[in-house]
């Protein structure tokens, strides 16, 4: 098939819509598209200023929000624990803080009248006996009938007459401006023990004032201290001590706590206390001091028990803290565990409020001291310190707002009406601390023990003096008489007591 010849020619610029160099504008094809505008930079306008301003404004807002969140976080640290499944909102945190502040305000008036009356009574009694103390001889020999009971064999020997030579200094330890620094002050009294003393504990209840327990490797000994101030008879020696009975323990004693059911004011006598042993078990003893004695074993802790305390009103419960990061409550009627409170660190001390049995203080090794409401089993407030590890803590019985502790080599004092951080701290023992105990008669008097050896220091906050500083042989324990300024601790095979002038 043949095709006809066609003549091809190139299209012109006009046909393609492309203007030629010499074509007039009138010959350009019409443009029907939308109108367009082209931005022309203004010489006086800087387009980079607007993004920088926005960045700075956003950065300021982020910093403000971060500071607000950090403030709420710090506030939550001093409030009861937030629920595990839900974090407290800002509104809930503020409401909890308001409740916490109102609670602290309600504590300010608790026990003020009782504390003032008790202090005035003690001061009046000490002033009336000031002249009589100057004429006391340096040594006193006390002879009396003594009943010894060996609970391991249930044998009683009433025929033994024991004569104790009780060491007395001519005068007691006075808190005077002349005492400055760490001056060695010998004990006012001392009596011997069969074993090296590791734990010393006065009964803190008026029904058994003067009853003292001192513990060693395998036994618990109970005795009675009668001071001249209690008898109100100037013809008697400053101290009469009578050993009452021994209890076979079978293991080393770490802690001892008296029960409010202990009574020596009428017959039959009753001695009830709880011990924490080296075998990670609690033992609750009930005895009349003669032939009748029972022991209840409380088991459940997985590590060493550091402290225990008996509920101070009814005496039906025991609280204990251990290295297993728990605080456990025990029912003494059934001998079973009631509650287990988890801790964030090893528990070192536990104290019950003397007049409100629903409040419990627990001190932990990580520097945290918490107060629990046992009805809800939730913490109601907390204290903290940066000195670690925290070794021992105590709740002041004459001022509910004061808490003391020893951590590392320092003592620390908190005033809960002011801050959750310590208001006062000072070095106590250069090689480490062991115990802290408040006096039961004055809110500014406390004692500490620490290393080297078994060194005891007694402090008075108002006078900034140290009335007692004494180095003894290896021993342990620290306790105060419930109604007199008498401090006791163990030193070797002796129990030493200091009588202080407040």
VENZI-V74253 format. One record per residue. N is the residue number from 1. PSI is psi in whole degrees, 0 to 359 (999 if undefined). Layout:
n->[N N]
psi->[PSI PSI]
This chain:
n->[1 2 3 4 5 6 7 8 9 10 11 12 13 14 15 16 17 18 19 20 21 22 23 24 25 26 27 28 29 30 31 32 33 34 35 36 37 38 39 40 41 42 43 44 45 46 47 48 49 50 51 52 53 54 55 56 57 58 59 60 61 62 63 64 65 66 67 68 69 70 71 72 73 74 75 76 77 78 79 80 81 82 83 84 85 86 87 88 89 90 91 92 93 94 95 96 97 98 99 100 101 102 103 104 105 106 107 108 109 110 111 112 113 114 115 116 117 118 119 120 121 122 123 124 125 126 127 128 129 130 131 132 133 134 135 136 137 138 139 140 141 142 143 144 145 146 147 148 149 150 151 152 153 154 155 156 157 158 159 160 161 162 163 164 165 166 167 168 169 170 171 172 173 174 175 176 177 178 179 180 181 182 183 184 185 186 187 188 189 190 191 192 193 194 195 196 197 198 199 200 201 202 203 204 205 206 207 208 209 210 211 212 213 214 215 216 217 218 219 220 221 222 223 224 225 226 227 228 229 230 231 232 233 234 235 236 237 238 239 240 241 242 243 244 245 246 247 248 249 250 251 252 253 254 255 256 257 258 259 260 261 262 263 264 265 266 267 268 269 270 271 272 273 274 275 276 277 278 279 280 281 282 283 284 285 286 287 288 289 290 291 292 293 294 295 296 297 298 299 300 301 302 303 304 305 306 307 308 309 310 311 312 313 314 315 316 317 318 319 320 321 322 323 324 325 326 327 328 329 330 331 332 333 334 335 336 337 338 339 340 341 342 343 344 345 346 347 348 349 350 351 352 353 354 355 356 357 358 359 360 361 362 363 364 365 366 367 368 369 370 371 372 373 374 375 376 377 378 379 380 381 382 383 384 385 386 387 388 389 390 391 392 393 394 395 396 397 398 399 400 401 402 403 404 405 406 407 408 409 410 411 412 413 414 415 416 417 418 419 420 421 422 423 424 425 426 427 428 429 430 431 432 433 434 435 436 437 438 439 440 441 442 443 444 445 446 447 448 449 450 451 452 453 454 455 456 457 458 459 460 461 462 463 464 465 466 467 468 469 470 471 472 473 474 475 476 477 478 479 480 481 482 483 484 485 486 487 488 489 490 491 492 493 494 495 496 497 498 499 500 501 502]
psi->[136 143 146 156 134 146 120 140 150 139 150 165 325 319 327 355 20 121 142 173 325 2 137 160 335 338 357 145 148 147 120 14 173 153 143 146 141 126 135 117 133 136 342 7 125 111 348 349 321 314 322 319 319 319 317 321 317 322 319 320 320 320 318 315 320 318 321 316 321 322 317 323 317 325 322 334 334 11 167 155 138 152 146 330 352 133 141 133 173 321 317 323 316 321 320 323 322 316 322 317 318 324 318 322 324 335 342 328 4 124 12 315 318 319 317 319 319 320 319 323 318 317 320 320 321 325 323 337 11 319 327 330 337 339 10 136 164 338 150 133 125 125 135 164 139 133 120 132 124 105 344 329 353 34 139 132 108 358 349 130 122 132 121 132 104 120 132 138 155 330 166 176 111 139 92 155 341 340 118 137 193 87 133 124 114 158 148 320 160 145 157 158 155 323 166 132 126 333 134 133 115 146 124 4 145 335 345 40 132 344 132 140 137 130 152 217 320 1 160 122 140 132 178 128 121 115 156 324 327 321 338 38 111 346 345 157 165 327 132 125 134 123 132 304 166 146 130 125 325 349 164 142 130 325 155 141 130 153 148 350 353 133 131 17 338 161 147 146 155 126 115 127 164 140 152 122 170 346 16 30 153 144 130 120 139 122 155 4 1 268 329 127 133 151 128 127 130 114 148 330 145 354 187 140 123 333 156 158 143 139 124 357 300 334 26 355 157 137 142 150 151 169 354 15 39 153 121 142 134 142 117 339 323 344 26 164 133 314 147 114 118 142 159 353 178 135 132 331 148 134 139 146 130 331 345 93 356 359 130 132 132 124 136 157 336 12 10 131 119 149 124 143 112 346 311 349 37 146 142 341 168 152 158 160 152 345 122 148 152 130 319 149 157 146 123 128 340 350 105 347 358 135 137 155 167 136 134 257 21 157 150 142 130 141 105 346 351 310 161 359 155 137 343 141 149 153 134 309 130 334 16 156 163 304 154 131 133 148 151 2 347 132 348 7 125 167 153 154 154 191 157 155 225 86 131 135 137 134 150 115 323 321 352 39 164 92 336 130 109 135 127 174 170 130 204 181 152 129 159 146 145 335 2 153 63 124 139 145 163 144 102 230 29 155 123 140 139 127 121 149 122 999]
